């Protein structure tokens, strides 16, 4: 199907949304793997921007970003949360969090940081996540842990707050 100029103009006039995808990895004690970016304050889950203009899906983006950032290329588990995040000075962001499973001691030792973007990594117990993550991000990760513990379906969030 070829696009007409009218269709191209229509598409160009539509609102834009950003997409990010991250992976929730845990260690054998249930602690969460966090990475420390060098380009902003605070910690985050491994992951990043979905290259949707290149045809990348959120799942593919999460896997690619994880392989790039920490050197682990693993099949991802199920989608745990989808969060609609408003932001000042940018379009809304849809943030996907996938289950990365439990990493063995050998897998943790195999982590190799992408030095262009990351300073360090660590595993953090659930009760300390709020000390490392911004508030909405912390709620997103805690909800993802709850989804795993409950065995429930994907949680829908808005700005880190569960709506379904």
C-alpha positions as protocol buffer text, in pm:
chain_id: "A"
residue {
  index: 1
  type: UNK
  ca { x: 0 y: 0 z: 0 }
}
residue {
  index: 2
  type: UNK
  ca { x: 139 y: 338 z: -92 }
}
residue {
  index: 3
  type: UNK
  ca { x: 77 y: 643 z: 123 }
}
residue {
  index: 4
  type: UNK
  ca { x: -88 y: 946 z: -18 }
}
residue {
  index: 5
  type: UNK
  ca { x: 38 y: 1291 z: 82 }
}
residue {
  index: 6
  type: UNK
  ca { x: -286 y: 1337 z: 276 }
}
residue {
  index: 7
  type: UNK
  ca { x: -224 y: 1015 z: 474 }
}
residue {
  index: 8
  type: UNK
  ca { x: 138 y: 1114 z: 545 }
}
residue {
  index: 9
  type: UNK
  ca { x: 21 y: 1455 z: 668 }
}
residue {
  index: 10
  type: UNK
  ca { x: -243 y: 1288 z: 884 }
}
residue {
  index: 11
  type: UNK
  ca { x: 17 y: 1056 z: 1043 }
}
residue {
  index: 12
  type: UNK
  ca { x: 253 y: 1349 z: 1100 }
}
residue {
  index: 13
  type: UNK
  ca { x: -27 y: 1536 z: 1280 }
}
residue {
  index: 14
  type: UNK
  ca { x: -89 y: 1257 z: 1535 }
}
residue {
  index: 15
  type: UNK
  ca { x: 37 y: 1281 z: 1893 }
}
residue {
  index: 16
  type: UNK
  ca { x: 372 y: 1122 z: 1972 }
}
residue {
  index: 17
  type: UNK
  ca { x: 447 y: 882 z: 2258 }
}
residue {
  index: 18
  type: UNK
  ca { x: 790 y: 762 z: 2374 }
}
residue {
  index: 19
  type: UNK
  ca { x: 848 y: 399 z: 2471 }
}
residue {
  index: 20
  type: UNK
  ca { x: 1096 y: 252 z: 2715 }
}
residue {
  index: 21
  type: UNK
  ca { x: 1148 y: -108 z: 2820 }
}
residue {
  index: 22
  type: UNK
  ca { x: 1332 y: -252 z: 3118 }
}
residue {
  index: 23
  type: UNK
  ca { x: 1402 y: -589 z: 3273 }
}
residue {
  index: 24
  type: UNK
  ca { x: 1349 y: -695 z: 3634 }
}
residue {
  index: 25
  type: UNK
  ca { x: 1628 y: -934 z: 3735 }
}
residue {
  index: 26
  type: UNK
  ca { x: 1655 y: -1080 z: 4083 }
}
residue {
  index: 27
  type: UNK
  ca { x: 1924 y: -1274 z: 4263 }
}
residue {
  index: 28
  type: UNK
  ca { x: 1870 y: -1592 z: 4465 }
}
residue {
  index: 29
  type: UNK
  ca { x: 1768 y: -1386 z: 4768 }
}
residue {
  index: 30
  type: UNK
  ca { x: 1505 y: -1190 z: 4574 }
}
residue {
  index: 31
  type: UNK
  ca { x: 1707 y: -869 z: 4558 }
}
residue {
  index: 32
  type: UNK
  ca { x: 1660 y: -652 z: 4248 }
}
residue {
  index: 33
  type: UNK
  ca { x: 1941 y: -572 z: 4005 }
}
residue {
  index: 34
  type: UNK
  ca { x: 1978 y: -196 z: 3958 }
}
residue {
  index: 35
  type: UNK
  ca { x: 2221 y: -2 z: 3741 }
}
residue {
  index: 36
  type: UNK
  ca { x: 2358 y: 348 z: 3794 }
}
residue {
  index: 37
  type: UNK
  ca { x: 2357 y: 561 z: 3477 }
}
residue {
  index: 38
  type: UNK
  ca { x: 2624 y: 827 z: 3426 }
}
residue {
  index: 39
  type: UNK
  ca { x: 2390 y: 1062 z: 3237 }
}
residue {
  index: 40
  type: UNK
  ca { x: 2141 y: 1133 z: 3517 }
}
residue {
  index: 41
  type: UNK
  ca { x: 2100 y: 1108 z: 3894 }
}
residue {
  index: 42
  type: UNK
  ca { x: 1977 y: 792 z: 4059 }
}
residue {
  index: 43
  type: UNK
  ca { x: 1949 y: 425 z: 3974 }
}
residue {
  index: 44
  type: UNK
  ca { x: 1724 y: 228 z: 3740 }
}
residue {
  index: 45
  type: UNK
  ca { x: 1650 y: -116 z: 3601 }
}
residue {
  index: 46
  type: UNK
  ca { x: 1855 y: -231 z: 3302 }
}
residue {
  index: 47
  type: UNK
  ca { x: 1677 y: -115 z: 2986 }
}
residue {
  index: 48
  type: UNK
  ca { x: 1619 y: 192 z: 2777 }
}
residue {
  index: 49
  type: UNK
  ca { x: 1449 y: 344 z: 2477 }
}
residue {
  index: 50
  type: UNK
  ca { x: 1260 y: 125 z: 2233 }
}
residue {
  index: 51
  type: UNK
  ca { x: 1386 y: 201 z: 1881 }
}
residue {
  index: 52
  type: UNK
  ca { x: 1033 y: 195 z: 1740 }
}
residue {
  index: 53
  type: UNK
  ca { x: 1127 y: 400 z: 1432 }
}
residue {
  index: 54
  type: UNK
  ca { x: 1346 y: 103 z: 1334 }
}
residue {
  index: 55
  type: UNK
  ca { x: 1063 y: -147 z: 1388 }
}
residue {
  index: 56
  type: UNK
  ca { x: 1181 y: -264 z: 1729 }
}
residue {
  index: 57
  type: UNK
  ca { x: 917 y: -395 z: 1971 }
}
residue {
  index: 58
  type: UNK
  ca { x: 926 y: -326 z: 2347 }
}
residue {
  index: 59
  type: UNK
  ca { x: 1036 y: -686 z: 2417 }
}
residue {
  index: 60
  type: UNK
  ca { x: 1314 y: -663 z: 2159 }
}
residue {
  index: 61
  type: UNK
  ca { x: 1421 y: -326 z: 2299 }
}
residue {
  index: 62
  type: UNK
  ca { x: 1439 y: -456 z: 2655 }
}
residue {
  index: 63
  type: UNK
  ca { x: 1651 y: -753 z: 2547 }
}
residue {
  index: 64
  type: UNK
  ca { x: 1881 y: -540 z: 2327 }
}
residue {
  index: 65
  type: UNK
  ca { x: 1929 y: -273 z: 2593 }
}
residue {
  index: 66
  type: UNK
  ca { x: 2003 y: -535 z: 2860 }
}
residue {
  index: 67
  type: UNK
  ca { x: 2261 y: -705 z: 2639 }
}
residue {
  index: 68
  type: UNK
  ca { x: 2422 y: -367 z: 2564 }
}
residue {
  index: 69
  type: UNK
  ca { x: 2414 y: -233 z: 2919 }
}
residue {
  index: 70
  type: UNK
  ca { x: 2511 y: -533 z: 3130 }
}
residue {
  index: 71
  type: UNK
  ca { x: 2629 y: -793 z: 2879 }
}
residue {
  index: 72
  type: UNK
  ca { x: 2352 y: -1045 z: 2952 }
}
residue {
  index: 73
  type: UNK
  ca { x: 2150 y: -1162 z: 2652 }
}
residue {
  index: 74
  type: UNK
  ca { x: 1863 y: -1373 z: 2785 }
}
residue {
  index: 75
  type: UNK
  ca { x: 1516 y: -1469 z: 2677 }
}
residue {
  index: 76
  type: UNK
  ca { x: 1275 y: -1250 z: 2868 }
}
residue {
  index: 77
  type: UNK
  ca { x: 978 y: -1373 z: 3064 }
}
residue {
  index: 78
  type: UNK
  ca { x: 636 y: -1221 z: 3075 }
}
residue {
  index: 79
  type: UNK
  ca { x: 536 y: -858 z: 3076 }
}
residue {
  index: 80
  type: UNK
  ca { x: 490 y: -750 z: 3439 }
}
residue {
  index: 81
  type: UNK
  ca { x: 386 y: -385 z: 3417 }
}
residue {
  index: 82
  type: UNK
  ca { x: 292 y: -119 z: 3165 }
}
residue {
  index: 83
  type: UNK
  ca { x: 315 y: 237 z: 3296 }
}
residue {
  index: 84
  type: UNK
  ca { x: 185 y: 554 z: 3128 }
}
residue {
  index: 85
  type: UNK
  ca { x: 421 y: 827 z: 3251 }
}
residue {
  index: 86
  type: UNK
  ca { x: 351 y: 1198 z: 3202 }
}
residue {
  index: 87
  type: UNK
  ca { x: 652 y: 1425 z: 3183 }
}
residue {
  index: 88
  type: UNK
  ca { x: 724 y: 1794 z: 3174 }
}
residue {
  index: 89
  type: UNK
  ca { x: 878 y: 1907 z: 2846 }
}
residue {
  index: 90
  type: UNK
  ca { x: 843 y: 1573 z: 2670 }
}
residue {
  index: 91
  type: UNK
  ca { x: 573 y: 1349 z: 2526 }
}
residue {
  index: 92
  type: UNK
  ca { x: 424 y: 1082 z: 2751 }
}
residue {
  index: 93
  type: UNK
  ca { x: 631 y: 766 z: 2798 }
}
residue {
  index: 94
  type: UNK
  ca { x: 498 y: 411 z: 2798 }
}
residue {
  index: 95
  type: UNK
  ca { x: 733 y: 210 z: 3021 }
}
residue {
  index: 96
  type: UNK
  ca { x: 730 y: -170 z: 2992 }
}
residue {
  index: 97
  type: UNK
  ca { x: 886 y: -398 z: 3257 }
}
residue {
  index: 98
  type: UNK
  ca { x: 962 y: -761 z: 3170 }
}
residue {
  index: 99
  type: UNK
  ca { x: 1057 y: -1050 z: 3396 }
}
residue {
  index: 100
  type: UNK
  ca { x: 1426 y: -1132 z: 3356 }
}
residue {
  index: 101
  type: UNK
  ca { x: 1415 y: -1416 z: 3607 }
}
residue {
  index: 102
  type: UNK
  ca { x: 1661 y: -1507 z: 3879 }
}
residue {
  index: 103
  type: UNK
  ca { x: 2030 y: -1465 z: 3803 }
}
residue {
  index: 104
  type: UNK
  ca { x: 2276 y: -1723 z: 3933 }
}
residue {
  index: 105
  type: UNK
  ca { x: 2598 y: -1620 z: 4107 }
}
residue {
  index: 106
  type: UNK
  ca { x: 2786 y: -1698 z: 3784 }
}
residue {
  index: 107
  type: UNK
  ca { x: 2551 y: -1476 z: 3581 }
}
residue {
  index: 108
  type: UNK
  ca { x: 2595 y: -1191 z: 3830 }
}
residue {
  index: 109
  type: UNK
  ca { x: 2972 y: -1230 z: 3805 }
}
residue {
  index: 110
  type: UNK
  ca { x: 2943 y: -1221 z: 3425 }
}
residue {
  index: 111
  type: UNK
  ca { x: 2786 y: -873 z: 3424 }
}
residue {
  index: 112
  type: UNK
  ca { x: 2991 y: -634 z: 3211 }
}
residue {
  index: 113
  type: UNK
  ca { x: 2881 y: -272 z: 3224 }
}
residue {
  index: 114
  type: UNK
  ca { x: 2851 y: -52 z: 2918 }
}
residue {
  index: 115
  type: UNK
  ca { x: 3101 y: 209 z: 3034 }
}
residue {
  index: 116
  type: UNK
  ca { x: 2964 y: 480 z: 2802 }
}
residue {
  index: 117
  type: UNK
  ca { x: 2636 y: 484 z: 2999 }
}
residue {
  index: 118
  type: UNK
  ca { x: 2674 y: 308 z: 3334 }
}
residue {
  index: 119
  type: UNK
  ca { x: 2884 y: 366 z: 3644 }
}
residue {
  index: 120
  type: UNK
  ca { x: 2795 y: 60 z: 3852 }
}
residue {
  index: 121
  type: UNK
  ca { x: 2539 y: -205 z: 3941 }
}
residue {
  index: 122
  type: UNK
  ca { x: 2411 y: -363 z: 4260 }
}
residue {
  index: 123
  type: UNK
  ca { x: 2139 y: -587 z: 4394 }
}
residue {
  index: 124
  type: UNK
  ca { x: 1899 y: -416 z: 4631 }
}
residue {
  index: 125
  type: UNK
  ca { x: 1645 y: -566 z: 4873 }
}
residue {
  index: 126
  type: UNK
  ca { x: 1280 y: -474 z: 4819 }
}
residue {
  index: 127
  type: UNK
  ca { x: 1267 y: -262 z: 5134 }
}
residue {
  index: 128
  type: UNK
  ca { x: 1553 y: -40 z: 5011 }
}
residue {
  index: 129
  type: UNK
  ca { x: 1435 y: 19 z: 4652 }
}
residue {
  index: 130
  type: UNK
  ca { x: 1276 y: 355 z: 4740 }
}
residue {
  index: 131
  type: UNK
  ca { x: 1619 y: 475 z: 4855 }
}
residue {
  index: 132
  type: UNK
  ca { x: 1762 y: 423 z: 4504 }
}
residue {
  index: 133
  type: UNK
  ca { x: 1477 y: 483 z: 4261 }
}
residue {
  index: 134
  type: UNK
  ca { x: 1266 y: 792 z: 4190 }
}
residue {
  index: 135
  type: UNK
  ca { x: 920 y: 762 z: 4347 }
}
residue {
  index: 136
  type: UNK
  ca { x: 715 y: 662 z: 4041 }
}
residue {
  index: 137
  type: UNK
  ca { x: 989 y: 425 z: 3924 }
}
residue {
  index: 138
  type: UNK
  ca { x: 1006 y: 268 z: 4270 }
}
residue {
  index: 139
  type: UNK
  ca { x: 629 y: 208 z: 4267 }
}
residue {
  index: 140
  type: UNK
  ca { x: 660 y: 49 z: 3921 }
}
residue {
  index: 141
  type: UNK
  ca { x: 930 y: -193 z: 4037 }
}
residue {
  index: 142
  type: UNK
  ca { x: 744 y: -276 z: 4359 }
}
residue {
  index: 143
  type: UNK
  ca { x: 429 y: -346 z: 4157 }
}
residue {
  index: 144
  type: UNK
  ca { x: 627 y: -573 z: 3922 }
}
residue {
  index: 145
  type: UNK
  ca { x: 754 y: -766 z: 4228 }
}
residue {
  index: 146
  type: UNK
  ca { x: 395 y: -792 z: 4356 }
}
residue {
  index: 147
  type: UNK
  ca { x: 277 y: -926 z: 4019 }
}
residue {
  index: 148
  type: UNK
  ca { x: 545 y: -1196 z: 4040 }
}
residue {
  index: 149
  type: UNK
  ca { x: 458 y: -1283 z: 4401 }
}
residue {
  index: 150
  type: UNK
  ca { x: 83 y: -1290 z: 4334 }
}
residue {
  index: 151
  type: UNK
  ca { x: 109 y: -1473 z: 4005 }
}
residue {
  index: 152
  type: UNK
  ca { x: -134 y: -1214 z: 3872 }
}
residue {
  index: 153
  type: UNK
  ca { x: -157 y: -1072 z: 3523 }
}
residue {
  index: 154
  type: UNK
  ca { x: 21 y: -766 z: 3388 }
}
residue {
  index: 155
  type: UNK
  ca { x: -41 y: -456 z: 3598 }
}
residue {
  index: 156
  type: UNK
  ca { x: -148 y: -132 z: 3431 }
}
residue {
  index: 157
  type: UNK
  ca { x: -6 y: 182 z: 3589 }
}
residue {
  index: 158
  type: UNK
  ca { x: -31 y: 555 z: 3543 }
}
residue {
  index: 159
  type: UNK
  ca { x: 267 y: 750 z: 3673 }
}
residue {
  index: 160
  type: UNK
  ca { x: 367 y: 449 z: 3881 }
}
residue {
  index: 161
  type: UNK
  ca { x: 25 y: 400 z: 4043 }
}
residue {
  index: 162
  type: UNK
  ca { x: -166 y: 82 z: 3975 }
}
residue {
  index: 163
  type: UNK
  ca { x: -497 y: 138 z: 3798 }
}
residue {
  index: 164
  type: UNK
  ca { x: -568 y: -226 z: 3705 }
}
